[in-house]
């Protein structure tokens, strides 16, 4: 399987995860309790990670249309991914910290920490790729960082499922 095939598969999975976030939004809107501030934060994580994975998965094949080398397409894509993941991760961490200070601590322990760790590792990998330090591992590191974004989105989906199971047990 080529890297482009993997990127297309990542894009398809990202679209599916983004669709799940729409389904969650519809379910939570119909809920009598309404939206908890952490739900909105989690939904932003899910959408940001899945849409980011979608766009970043399509970036290298698009850049290769300009007749550049595969290595340069992945190096530029790594630079864009590094900036995106750093800004996205910092913004979400800042908002999570504000929620905690405002009296809304994480409702499912450890998952937010795992999400943060995944995003830091993926950001470092894409940063190393953008800097040219990875050479032969550039493409696997880039694809791996997008898989990490998909895993972030899936972990947030797990948070919603845990909360749904908890609310079903209470009833």
C-alpha positions in Angstrom: 0.0 0.0 0.0 1.4 3.4 -1.0 1.5 6.4 1.3 -1.1 8.2 -0.9 -3.5 5.2 -0.4 -3.0 5.6 3.4 -3.6 9.3 3.2 -6.8 8.8 1.3 -7.9 6.2 3.9 -7.1 8.6 6.7 -9.2 11.3 4.9 -12.1 8.9 4.7 -11.9 8.0 8.3 -11.6 11.7 9.3 -14.8 12.4 7.4 -16.5 9.6 9.2 -15.3 10.9 12.6 -16.5 14.4 11.7 -19.9 12.9 10.9 -20.0 11.3 14.3 -19.4 14.6 15.9 -22.4 15.9 14.0 -24.4 13.0 15.3 -23.2 13.7 18.8 -24.2 17.4 18.4 -27.7 16.4 17.3 -28.1 13.9 20.3 -26.8 16.4 22.9 -29.1 19.2 21.5 -32.1 16.9 22.0 -31.0 16.1 25.6 -33.0 17.8 28.4 -29.8 18.6 30.3 -28.4 20.6 27.3 -24.8 21.2 26.7 -22.2 21.0 29.5 -19.2 23.4 28.9 -16.9 20.4 28.7 -19.2 18.9 25.9 -18.6 21.9 23.7 -14.9 21.7 24.4 -14.8 17.9 23.6 -16.8 18.5 20.4 -14.3 21.2 19.3 -11.5 18.6 20.0 -13.3 16.0 17.8 -14.0 18.4 15.0 -10.6 20.0 15.0 -8.7 16.7 15.1 -10.9 15.0 12.4 -11.1 18.0 10.0 -7.4 18.7 10.6 -6.6 15.1 9.7 -8.7 15.3 6.6 -7.1 18.5 5.3 -3.6 17.4 6.2 -4.1 14.0 4.6 -5.0 15.6 1.3 -2.2 18.2 1.4 0.8 16.1 0.2 -1.0 14.6 -2.9 -2.1 18.2 -3.8 1.4 19.6 -3.4 2.8 16.7 -5.6 0.6 18.0 -8.4 3.0 21.0 -8.7 5.7 18.6 -10.0 7.8 18.9 -6.8 9.5 15.9 -5.3 7.7 13.7 -2.9 10.1 14.6 -0.2 9.5 18.3 -0.6 5.7 17.8 -0.6 6.0 15.9 2.7 8.4 18.3 4.2 6.1 21.3 3.4 3.1 19.3 4.6 5.0 18.5 7.9 5.6 22.2 8.4 1.9 23.0 7.9 0.9 20.1 10.2 3.3 21.1 12.9 1.9 24.7 13.0 -1.7 23.4 12.9 -1.2 20.9 15.7 0.8 23.3 17.9 -1.8 26.1 17.5 -4.8 23.7 17.9 -3.3 21.9 20.8 -2.3 25.1 22.7 -5.7 26.6 22.1 -7.5 23.5 23.3 -5.2 23.1 26.3 -5.8 26.8 27.2 -9.5 26.4 27.0 -9.4 23.2 29.0 -7.4 25.0 31.7 -9.9 27.9 31.7 -12.8 25.4 32.1 -11.0 23.7 35.0 -10.4 27.0 36.7 -14.0 27.9 36.2 -15.2 24.8 38.1 -15.6 22.3 35.2 -12.8 19.7 35.7 -12.4 16.9 33.2 -15.2 14.4 33.6 -13.3 11.4 32.3 -9.9 11.3 33.9 -6.7 10.4 32.0 -8.2 10.7 28.5 -7.4 14.5 28.2 -3.8 13.8 29.3 -3.5 11.0 26.7 -4.9 13.4 24.0 -2.4 16.1 25.0 0.5 13.6 24.9 -0.5 12.2 21.5 -0.7 15.7 20.1 2.7 16.7 21.5 4.4 13.7 20.1 2.7 14.2 16.7 3.7 17.9 16.7 7.3 17.0 17.5 7.3 14.4 14.7 6.0 16.8 12.1 8.4 19.5 13.4 11.3 17.1 12.9 10.1 16.3 9.5 9.7 19.9 8.5 13.2 20.6 9.8 14.6 17.8 7.5 15.8 15.7 10.4 13.8 12.5 9.5 15.0 11.9 5.9 13.9 8.3 5.3 11.3 8.4 8.1 9.6 11.6 6.8 6.6 9.9 5.2 6.0 7.3 8.0 6.3 10.1 10.6 3.8 12.3 8.7 1.3 9.5 8.2 1.8 8.5 11.9 1.0 12.0 13.0 -2.2 12.0 11.1 -3.1 8.7 12.7 -2.5 10.3 16.0 -5.0 13.0 15.1 -7.5 10.3 14.2 -6.8 8.7 17.6 -7.4 12.0 19.3 -10.8 12.2 17.6 -11.6 8.6 18.6 -10.6 9.2 22.2 -12.9 12.2 22.3 -15.7 10.0 20.9 -14.9 7.6 23.7 -15.4 10.4 26.2 -18.9 11.0 24.8 -19.7 7.3 24.9 -18.5 7.0 28.5 -20.7 10.0 29.5 -23.6 8.5 27.6 -23.2 5.2 29.4 -23.0 7.0 32.8 -26.2 8.9 32.1 -28.0 5.7 31.0 -26.9 4.0 34.3 -28.4 6.9 36.3 -31.8 6.5 34.7 
